[in-house]
Amino acid sequence: MAKKWIAAMLVACVGLGAGVVYMREQSDGKAPEIVCTDEAVKEYKPEMSDAELLKGVKATDDKDGDVSDSLTVESVYEVDDSNVVVTYVAKDASNNIAKLKRNMSTDPEEMKESSENDDDTSEGTEPTPVPVEDVETDDSSPEESDSGETSADDGLTPTPAGDDIASQTAAEQEKMADDMPAQCPKIYLNEYYIKTSVGSSVDLLSNVKEIKDDTDNVSELWRRIQINGQVNTYTPGTYTCSYYVVDSAGNMSNTAELTVIVQ
């Protein structure tokens, strides 16, 4: 009898061990890889659109294959008059996030002219949202891609907890999400009103706190997140970014708005 119990225990232990190994093999902890092909633009111009900057940029994942549709331009940073750095972000179905930072040359005269035009436009008025034009670099490589979860050091500084504007904005926006019809997704942000310093980096995607839906799972919804607007961290001003998601049934979520003050 004792021998039977021992044999049964051994079989159970072997089965448990095999299950653990299987689960580890099935789990996905590796982020996608972002690369720039020969079709990618070679020189940055201030008037470039996101579509132009994303042309020729690809993202692939070991499990999910081509995840280029998840690519977004996170930020653009002006190093000096002749160079800028653009940060690309991509994610897979398991929410593993990868980043690629690319250096790119630009025409100093065009940058100066663009900056002067911005100054003329904003002179005597409150700063207004200005879309960030994104850039790419010709000398980047896959090794420059940062894989894994996004860092907490994203350059965003929430306004103090007692700030009436921040508190009121968050309350109003989350109520809009809560009041959405049952069949529609709901998207929530960590912060809705934040301040950051000139020259810092802004991680827009990591500001998403939660997405809910009555049918689609979270992984699928994360792949469908849309962010309209960019933050130009080398030009002081007020920027607005809109977040939304559309589920597989075509239902659109609330539009969550993030206000970023660059100062």
Rosetta silent file (secondary structure, phi, psi, omega in degrees, C-alpha in Angstrom):
SEQUENCE: MAKKWIAAMLVACVGLGAGVVYMREQSDGKAPEIVCTDEAVKEYKPEMSDAELLKGVKATDDKDGDVSDSLTVESVYEVDDSNVVVTYVAKDASNNIAKLKRNMSTDPEEMKESSENDDDTSEGTEPTPVPVEDVETDDSSPEESDSGETSADDGLTPTPAGDDIASQTAAEQEKMADDMPAQCPKIYLNEYYIKTSVGSSVDLLSNVKEIKDDTDNVSELWRRIQINGQVNTYTPGTYTCSYYVVDSAGNMSNTAELTVIVQ
SCORE:     score description
SCORE:     0.000 S_00000001
   1 L     0.000  -43.991 -179.967    0.000    0.000    0.000 S_00000001
   2 H   -61.953  -38.926 -179.894    2.806    2.367    0.943 S_00000001
   3 H   -64.063  -36.339  178.889    4.535    1.655   -2.368 S_00000001
   4 H   -65.390  -40.600  179.178    1.369    2.596   -4.262 S_00000001
   5 H   -64.680  -40.859  179.426    1.161    5.899   -2.409 S_00000001
   6 H   -63.816  -42.358  179.312    4.797    6.641   -3.154 S_00000001
   7 H   -64.114  -40.702  179.258    4.289    5.813   -6.833 S_00000001
   8 H   -63.909  -41.327  179.165    1.215    8.020   -6.976 S_00000001
   9 H   -64.040  -40.282  178.988    3.097   10.902   -5.371 S_00000001
  10 H   -63.123  -42.878  179.045    5.960   10.531   -7.842 S_00000001
  11 H   -62.420  -41.995 -179.991    3.528   10.604  -10.781 S_00000001
  12 H   -63.583  -42.222 -179.857    1.840   13.708   -9.357 S_00000001
  13 H   -64.410  -42.004  178.617    5.178   15.476   -8.869 S_00000001
  14 H   -62.711  -43.237  179.191    6.280   14.650  -12.406 S_00000001
  15 H   -63.140  -42.244  178.974    2.957   15.942  -13.770 S_00000001
  16 H   -63.626  -43.379  178.983    3.215   19.133  -11.755 S_00000001
  17 H   -61.969  -41.639  179.095    6.769   19.718  -12.926 S_00000001
  18 H   -64.478  -37.280  178.809    5.771   19.183  -16.543 S_00000001
  19 H   -64.667  -40.789  178.711    2.914   21.643  -16.105 S_00000001
  20 H   -63.512  -44.206  178.965    5.242   24.310  -14.732 S_00000001
  21 H   -61.578  -42.282 -179.463    7.655   23.818  -17.631 S_00000001
  22 H   -62.850  -44.641 -179.498    4.782   24.043  -20.116 S_00000001
  23 H   -61.970  -40.197  178.947    3.470   27.260  -18.567 S_00000001
  24 H   -64.810  -38.586 -179.565    6.917   28.827  -18.687 S_00000001
  25 H   -68.553  -32.952 -177.500    7.310   27.868  -22.323 S_00000001
  26 H   -80.183  -25.414 -178.413    3.896   29.341  -23.182 S_00000001
  27 L   -69.194  147.130 -177.628    4.429   32.636  -21.344 S_00000001
  28 L  -117.504  108.158  179.791    5.693   35.539  -23.425 S_00000001
  29 L  -115.666    9.176 -177.540    8.114   37.887  -21.694 S_00000001
  30 L  -104.048  130.469 -178.774   10.029   39.080  -24.741 S_00000001
  31 L   -79.074  161.397  177.071    9.252   42.434  -26.318 S_00000001
  32 L   -65.749  170.377  175.906    9.043   43.021  -30.086 S_00000001
  33 E  -113.947  130.042  179.993   12.006   44.244  -32.115 S_00000001
  34 E  -104.048  129.353  178.781   11.806   47.605  -33.886 S_00000001
  35 E  -135.253  156.545  177.469   13.898   48.137  -37.017 S_00000001
  36 E  -113.331  123.805 -178.333   14.136   50.802  -39.710 S_00000001
  37 L   -85.599 -178.422  179.111   14.283   49.627  -43.309 S_00000001
  38 L   -66.558  -17.552 -179.834   15.809   51.356  -46.311 S_00000001
  39 L   -79.164  -11.256 -178.407   12.450   53.041  -46.926 S_00000001
  40 L   -66.578  145.794 -179.747   12.753   55.061  -43.721 S_00000001
  41 L   -64.059  150.331 -174.280   13.350   58.793  -44.147 S_00000001
  42 L  -104.251  -18.332 -177.543   16.952   59.873  -43.822 S_00000001
  43 L  -138.306  138.615 -177.846   16.637   63.514  -42.770 S_00000001
  44 E   -85.450  136.861  173.700   14.293   65.272  -40.371 S_00000001
  45 L  -129.369  137.290 -174.750   12.199   68.251  -41.435 S_00000001
  46 L   -55.615  -28.375 -176.029    9.995   70.175  -38.971 S_00000001
  47 L   -86.759    2.475 -177.650    6.907   69.872  -41.194 S_00000001
  48 L   -62.732  143.073  176.318    7.000   66.055  -41.372 S_00000001
  49 L   -91.328  167.838  176.978    3.847   64.165  -40.413 S_00000001
  50 H   -60.527  -39.271 -178.479    3.674   61.036  -38.271 S_00000001
  51 H   -60.948  -40.350  178.989    2.880   58.961  -41.354 S_00000001
  52 H   -66.774  -38.874 -177.538    6.097   60.107  -43.025 S_00000001
  53 H   -74.166  -26.736  178.878    8.141   59.381  -39.920 S_00000001
  54 H   -87.374  -11.608  179.594    6.649   55.896  -39.476 S_00000001
  55 L   -62.340  128.953  178.857    7.236   54.947  -43.107 S_00000001
  56 L    83.374    0.790  176.945    9.801   52.159  -43.304 S_00000001
  57 E   -98.064  127.756 -176.682    9.702   51.444  -39.554 S_00000001
  58 E  -124.706  152.067  175.487    8.749   47.851  -38.714 S_00000001
  59 E  -133.880  128.000  179.913    8.101   45.923  -35.514 S_00000001
  60 E  -128.695  149.230 -178.212    8.166   42.123  -35.288 S_00000001
  61 E  -128.192  144.913 -177.545    7.556   39.735  -32.408 S_00000001
  62 L   -60.249  -36.193 -177.764    8.668   36.133  -31.935 S_00000001
  63 L   -96.690  -41.464 -172.852    5.128   34.983  -31.103 S_00000001
  64 L   -93.925   -7.976 -179.965    2.823   37.522  -32.750 S_00000001
  65 E    76.935 -134.566 -177.707    4.762   38.152  -35.944 S_00000001
  66 E   -75.644  115.509  177.766    4.326   41.573  -37.528 S_00000001
  67 L  -118.545   30.578 -178.245    3.120   44.077  -34.899 S_00000001
  68 H   -62.359  -23.749  179.924    3.936   47.185  -36.922 S_00000001
  69 H   -69.306  -11.878  178.393    0.341   48.374  -36.510 S_00000001
  70 H   -90.951   -5.046 -176.794    1.128   49.012  -32.825 S_00000001
  71 L   -65.672  134.990  172.725    3.950   51.445  -33.633 S_00000001
  72 E  -138.083  160.053  174.483    3.632   54.988  -32.331 S_00000001
  73 E   -96.217  114.925 -175.910    5.976   57.941  -32.057 S_00000001
  74 E   -77.491  -47.616 -177.332    6.445   58.625  -28.396 S_00000001
  75 E  -163.422  162.744  173.922    8.495   61.824  -28.486 S_00000001
  76 E  -129.276  132.020 -178.427   10.973   63.977  -30.380 S_00000001
  77 E  -125.907  127.600  179.005   13.862   65.688  -28.651 S_00000001
  78 E   -84.489  111.497  179.250   16.065   68.374  -30.191 S_00000001
  79 E   -73.263  -49.487  175.664   19.673   67.620  -29.239 S_00000001
  80 E  -157.244 -168.316 -176.617   21.031   70.707  -31.003 S_00000001
  81 L   -64.248  -19.756 -174.024   20.432   72.721  -34.198 S_00000001
  82 L  -114.142   -1.788 -175.404   21.585   69.832  -36.374 S_00000001
  83 E  -144.190  142.336  173.919   20.319   66.730  -34.571 S_00000001
  84 E  -133.553  162.533  176.628   17.117   65.373  -33.075 S_00000001
  85 E  -125.455  128.070  176.514   16.168   62.094  -31.385 S_00000001
  86 E  -112.041  141.834  178.568   12.867   60.341  -32.003 S_00000001
  87 E  -113.824  122.986  177.191   11.539   57.551  -29.794 S_00000001
  88 E  -101.548  149.201  178.256    9.347   54.814  -31.296 S_00000001
  89 E  -131.535  138.914  174.744    7.202   52.453  -29.223 S_00000001
  90 E  -141.329  156.583  178.801    5.683   49.076  -30.137 S_00000001
  91 E  -144.445  157.363  177.638    3.948   46.348  -28.148 S_00000001
  92 L  -105.242 -174.842 -176.303    2.797   42.753  -28.594 S_00000001
  93 L   -66.827  -20.232  178.882   -0.367   40.952  -27.520 S_00000001
  94 L   -92.700    9.815  179.817    1.158   40.209  -24.106 S_00000001
  95 L    65.892   23.819  170.051    1.761   43.934  -23.546 S_00000001
  96 L   -76.751  126.477 -173.662    5.530   43.593  -23.780 S_00000001
  97 E  -109.057  134.692  176.932    6.723   47.054  -24.819 S_00000001
  98 E  -120.106  149.334  176.479    9.790   47.887  -26.899 S_00000001
  99 E  -129.104  149.856  174.818   11.340   51.269  -27.637 S_00000001
 100 E  -134.523  123.434  176.427   13.762   52.459  -30.267 S_00000001
 101 E  -102.849  129.834 -178.196   15.597   55.774  -30.038 S_00000001
 102 E  -126.162  135.367  173.969   16.989   57.136  -33.299 S_00000001
 103 E   -90.518  143.690 -179.528   19.309   60.047  -33.949 S_00000001
 104 E  -147.733  139.261  178.824   18.707   62.055  -37.086 S_00000001
 105 E   -81.000  157.146  179.487   20.365   65.018  -38.735 S_00000001
 106 E  -149.806  165.011 -179.375   18.410   68.099  -39.740 S_00000001
 107 L   -82.538  117.974 -178.463   18.954   71.459  -41.424 S_00000001
 108 H   -56.368  -36.966 -178.531   19.835   74.102  -38.788 S_00000001
 109 H   -66.773  -40.893  179.062   18.254   76.860  -40.861 S_00000001
 110 H   -66.384  -39.507  178.537   14.952   75.004  -41.162 S_00000001
 111 H   -65.289  -40.675 -179.991   14.924   74.292  -37.433 S_00000001
 112 H   -65.246  -43.681 -179.809   15.664   77.923  -36.665 S_00000001
 113 H   -63.830  -41.444  179.038   12.947   79.131  -39.018 S_00000001
 114 H   -63.610  -41.377  179.512   10.435   76.704  -37.531 S_00000001
 115 H   -65.258  -40.466  178.864   11.311   77.845  -34.014 S_00000001
 116 H   -65.434  -39.769  177.899   10.947   81.510  -34.992 S_00000001
 117 H   -63.013  -39.689  177.417    7.559   80.817  -36.562 S_00000001
 118 H   -63.315  -41.074 -179.744    6.435   79.122  -33.357 S_00000001
 119 H   -65.013  -41.355 -179.972    7.603   82.125  -31.339 S_00000001
 120 H   -64.616  -38.634 -178.051    5.763   84.545  -33.645 S_00000001
 121 H   -68.130  -38.289 -174.767    2.578   82.520  -33.426 S_00000001
 122 H   -90.040   -7.476 -176.237    2.616   82.292  -29.643 S_00000001
 123 L   -63.331  125.517  177.570    3.746   85.862  -28.944 S_00000001
 124 L    79.549    4.444  179.486    1.208   87.667  -26.787 S_00000001
 125 L  -132.472  165.888  175.628   -1.028   84.610  -26.466 S_00000001
 126 L   -69.311  144.619  177.488   -1.273   81.537  -24.348 S_00000001
 127 L   -58.993  139.599  179.460    0.730   78.567  -25.689 S_00000001
 128 L  -116.543  157.850 -179.238   -1.449   76.323  -27.823 S_00000001
 129 L   -59.171  132.548  177.814   -1.127   72.620  -28.626 S_00000001
 130 L  -128.764  118.982 -179.731    1.377   71.989  -31.400 S_00000001
 131 L   -59.955  138.997  176.889    1.743   68.472  -32.854 S_00000001
 132 L   -81.254  129.463  174.317    5.238   67.103  -32.573 S_00000001
 133 L   -86.904  134.378 -170.819    6.768   66.188  -35.874 S_00000001
 134 L  -101.531  154.845 -170.254    8.644   62.934  -35.529 S_00000001
 135 L  -128.172  159.423  175.901   12.076   61.983  -36.696 S_00000001
 136 L  -135.846  162.276 -176.879   14.131   58.979  -37.574 S_00000001
 137 L  -120.720  147.438 -177.564   17.759   58.128  -37.787 S_00000001
 138 L   -85.156  -16.528 -171.996   19.762   56.385  -40.412 S_00000001
 139 L  -109.573   23.400  178.170   22.392   54.988  -38.054 S_00000001
 140 L   -86.881  166.462  178.646   20.246   53.075  -35.580 S_00000001
 141 L  -144.999  164.020 -179.416   20.307   49.321  -35.092 S_00000001
 142 H   -56.363  -27.073 -178.763   18.120   46.719  -33.367 S_00000001
 143 H   -65.357  -17.694 -179.423   20.521   46.806  -30.423 S_00000001
 144 H   -80.299   -7.657 -176.598   19.269   50.312  -29.647 S_00000001
 145 E   -76.836  129.682  177.851   15.790   48.970  -28.922 S_00000001
 146 E   -94.581  116.617 -176.882   14.815   48.971  -25.240 S_00000001
 147 E  -100.153  157.412  176.026   12.708   45.906  -24.497 S_00000001
 148 L   107.041 -171.455 -177.577   10.389   45.204  -21.621 S_00000001
 149 L   -67.880  152.969 -179.478    7.931   47.204  -19.594 S_00000001
 150 L   -68.769  147.871 -178.219    8.036   50.951  -19.802 S_00000001
 151 L   -77.400  152.720  176.961   10.074   52.723  -17.185 S_00000001
 152 L   -72.705  -20.554  179.471    8.510   54.800  -14.464 S_00000001
 153 L   -84.647   78.652 -175.173   10.959   57.560  -15.358 S_00000001
 154 L  -107.312    7.510  177.045    8.942   58.911  -18.267 S_00000001
 155 L    83.078    0.506 -179.199    9.502   62.621  -17.692 S_00000001
 156 L   -92.937  130.037  177.898    5.915   63.199  -16.547 S_00000001
 157 E  -118.229  106.147  179.685    5.380   65.098  -13.319 S_00000001
 158 E   -60.408  146.875  174.145    1.813   64.949  -12.034 S_00000001
 159 L   -65.836  156.199 -178.844    0.525   68.176  -10.604 S_00000001
 160 L   -53.061  151.166 -175.871    0.284   68.142   -6.791 S_00000001
 161 L   -58.644  -30.090 -178.283   -2.541   66.084   -5.359 S_00000001
 162 L   -84.998    0.169 -179.771   -4.200   69.227   -4.067 S_00000001
 163 L   -66.180  118.554 -176.121   -4.199   70.943   -7.439 S_00000001
 164 H   -62.130  -38.936 -177.378   -7.842   71.771   -8.154 S_00000001
 165 H   -64.295  -47.832 -178.477   -7.411   71.655  -11.930 S_00000001
 166 H   -62.403  -44.981 -177.956   -5.829   68.200  -11.934 S_00000001
 167 H   -65.753  -43.535 -179.495   -8.375   66.768   -9.502 S_00000001
 168 H   -66.088  -42.329  179.747  -11.359   68.250  -11.302 S_00000001
 169 H   -61.072  -46.182  179.763  -10.110   67.145  -14.715 S_00000001
 170 H   -61.000  -43.871 -178.516   -9.563   63.559  -13.547 S_00000001
 171 H   -63.453  -43.957 -179.059  -13.006   63.402  -11.918 S_00000001
 172 H   -65.081  -43.833 -176.861  -14.779   64.746  -15.011 S_00000001
 173 H   -69.718  -39.272 -179.478  -12.976   62.464  -17.449 S_00000001
 174 H   -70.950  -30.265  175.175  -13.439   59.304  -15.405 S_00000001
 175 H   -66.336  -39.147  176.901  -17.153   60.073  -15.019 S_00000001
 176 H   -59.891  -40.423  178.819  -17.394   60.311  -18.825 S_00000001
 177 H   -66.897  -44.641 -179.016  -15.809   56.862  -19.061 S_00000001
 178 H   -62.823  -30.010 -176.496  -18.096   55.404  -16.385 S_00000001
 179 L   -86.108    0.589  179.008  -21.174   56.773  -18.181 S_00000001
 180 L   -65.087  149.719  177.005  -20.368   55.073  -21.500 S_00000001
 181 L   -56.204  153.625 -174.577  -22.928   52.478  -22.762 S_00000001
 182 L   -58.622  -32.895 -176.950  -22.337   48.937  -21.554 S_00000001
 183 L   -80.702   -7.891 -176.847  -21.259   47.670  -24.988 S_00000001
 184 L   -94.746  145.617  175.048  -18.565   50.336  -25.403 S_00000001
 185 L   -65.974  162.051  177.037  -14.968   50.078  -24.184 S_00000001
 186 E  -132.211  131.054 -179.163  -13.786   52.390  -21.420 S_00000001
 187 E  -120.303  135.335 -178.680  -10.290   53.842  -21.226 S_00000001
 188 E  -125.230  145.521  178.848   -8.729   55.408  -18.123 S_00000001
 189 E  -109.348  156.618  173.287   -5.449   57.311  -17.707 S_00000001
 190 L   -68.604  -42.947  179.197   -3.044   57.539  -14.794 S_00000001
 191 L  -135.960  146.291  178.609   -2.910   61.311  -15.170 S_00000001
 192 L  -115.356  -14.068 -177.993   -5.032   63.778  -17.152 S_00000001
 193 E  -146.973  109.457 -173.649   -3.196   67.019  -16.350 S_00000001
 194 E  -137.512  163.449  177.158    0.571   66.990  -15.905 S_00000001
 195 E  -124.522  145.386  177.575    3.644   69.184  -16.115 S_00000001
 196 E  -144.920  159.549 -176.072    7.076   68.306  -17.448 S_00000001
 197 L   -90.525  155.107  177.999   10.328   70.171  -18.004 S_00000001
 198 L   -60.135  133.275  178.352   11.800   71.245  -21.336 S_00000001
 199 L    91.398   -5.113  179.211   14.044   68.527  -22.770 S_00000001
 200 L   -81.812  171.443  176.196   12.459   65.645  -20.852 S_00000001
 201 L  -103.309  148.188 -178.465   10.929   62.563  -22.466 S_00000001
 202 L  -123.944  119.200 -179.542    7.200   61.868  -22.394 S_00000001
 203 L   -99.701   94.588 -175.395    5.892   58.291  -22.493 S_00000001
 204 L   -68.503  -40.395 -175.679    2.296   58.641  -23.651 S_00000001
 205 H   -64.953  -38.260 -177.693    1.480   54.937  -23.863 S_00000001
 206 H   -71.453   -7.899  177.940    2.513   54.177  -20.288 S_00000001
 207 H   -80.852   -6.724  175.429    0.009   56.784  -19.085 S_00000001
 208 E   -75.066  122.825 -177.409   -2.840   54.382  -19.903 S_00000001
 209 E   -91.364  -43.644 -173.022   -4.051   52.960  -16.590 S_00000001
 210 E  -160.624  146.908  172.927   -6.868   50.608  -17.563 S_00000001
 211 E  -131.593  134.262  179.690   -9.126   49.522  -20.450 S_00000001
 212 E  -125.514  148.313  175.751  -12.425   47.713  -19.977 S_00000001
 213 L  -156.379  154.712 -177.235  -14.815   46.064  -22.440 S_00000001
 214 L   -79.708  -15.171 -178.334  -17.750   43.684  -22.261 S_00000001
 215 L  -129.154  -52.465 -175.293  -16.288   41.247  -24.821 S_00000001
 216 L   -71.967  145.253  177.253  -12.667   41.913  -25.884 S_00000001
 217 L   -81.243  167.864 -174.799   -9.808   40.995  -23.570 S_00000001
 218 H   -62.471  -40.242 -178.463   -7.271   43.516  -22.348 S_00000001
 219 H   -60.325  -42.975  179.429   -4.472   42.290  -24.624 S_00000001
 220 H   -66.531  -40.435 -179.486   -6.585   42.807  -27.733 S_00000001
 221 H   -65.247  -37.624  179.840   -7.717   46.240  -26.570 S_00000001
 222 H   -62.608  -33.362  178.928   -4.140   47.361  -25.928 S_00000001
 223 H   -69.584  -18.991 -174.734   -3.302   46.611  -29.538 S_00000001
 224 L  -101.945    2.344 -179.180   -6.124   48.922  -30.610 S_00000001
 225 L   -61.557  134.057  175.593   -5.216   51.998  -28.563 S_00000001
 226 E  -119.025  133.930  177.917   -5.098   55.177  -30.639 S_00000001
 227 E  -125.114  117.549  177.860   -3.345   58.335  -29.463 S_00000001
 228 E  -102.050  128.645 -178.868   -3.873   61.564  -31.378 S_00000001
 229 L   107.302  153.358  178.545   -1.433   64.388  -30.737 S_00000001
 230 L  -134.087  165.672  178.625    2.202   64.620  -29.731 S_00000001
 231 L  -117.808  117.092  179.260    4.195   66.495  -27.113 S_00000001
 232 E   -89.145   96.048 -172.844    7.076   68.660  -28.314 S_00000001
 233 L   -76.366   -6.353  176.713    9.287   68.646  -25.257 S_00000001
 234 L  -100.680    5.597  174.587   11.805   71.095  -26.677 S_00000001
 235 L  -127.544  112.924  178.488    9.189   73.835  -27.149 S_00000001
 236 L   -56.826  142.759  179.608    7.430   75.179  -24.019 S_00000001
 237 E   162.626 -174.164  178.868    3.670   75.204  -24.330 S_00000001
 238 E  -112.522  126.024 -176.130    0.421   73.404  -23.631 S_00000001
 239 E  -123.050  145.849  178.610   -0.274   70.182  -25.529 S_00000001
 240 E  -123.932  128.684  177.547   -3.349   67.978  -25.678 S_00000001
 241 E  -119.710  134.649 -178.748   -3.316   64.256  -26.530 S_00000001
 242 E  -109.175  132.174  179.406   -6.511   62.234  -27.055 S_00000001
 243 E  -112.450  137.967  171.675   -6.752   58.532  -26.256 S_00000001
 244 E  -158.117  168.059  178.178   -9.454   56.147  -27.478 S_00000001
 245 L  -146.048  145.667  176.765   -9.952   52.525  -28.487 S_00000001
 246 E  -117.278  126.243 -177.301  -12.391   50.713  -30.789 S_00000001
 247 L   -80.300  178.794 -174.770  -13.256   47.110  -29.943 S_00000001
 248 L   -66.389  -17.702  178.296  -13.647   44.224  -32.397 S_00000001
 249 L   -90.873    0.094  179.120  -17.382   44.927  -32.694 S_00000001
 250 L    88.909    7.717  179.179  -16.721   48.493  -33.834 S_00000001
 251 L   -82.471  131.515 -177.904  -17.762   50.138  -30.566 S_00000001
 252 E   -97.183  141.921  179.917  -15.732   53.250  -29.727 S_00000001
 253 L   -79.111  179.592  167.742  -14.655   54.134  -26.214 S_00000001
 254 L   -63.614  159.878  174.546  -14.749   57.470  -24.466 S_00000001
 255 L  -100.601  110.959  179.149  -12.071   59.952  -25.534 S_00000001
 256 E   -91.688  127.407 -176.725   -9.653   60.489  -22.665 S_00000001
 257 E  -109.144  130.297  176.671   -7.719   63.749  -22.952 S_00000001
 258 E  -107.627  126.635  174.733   -4.288   64.359  -21.484 S_00000001
 259 E  -104.169  124.155 -179.074   -3.090   67.940  -21.051 S_00000001
 260 E  -117.001  126.323  176.127    0.701   68.311  -20.858 S_00000001
 261 E  -102.673  115.432  175.933    2.377   71.545  -19.799 S_00000001
 262 E   -98.048  120.070 -176.065    5.981   71.805  -21.009 S_00000001
 263 L  -142.769    0.000    0.000    7.806   74.490  -19.040 S_00000001
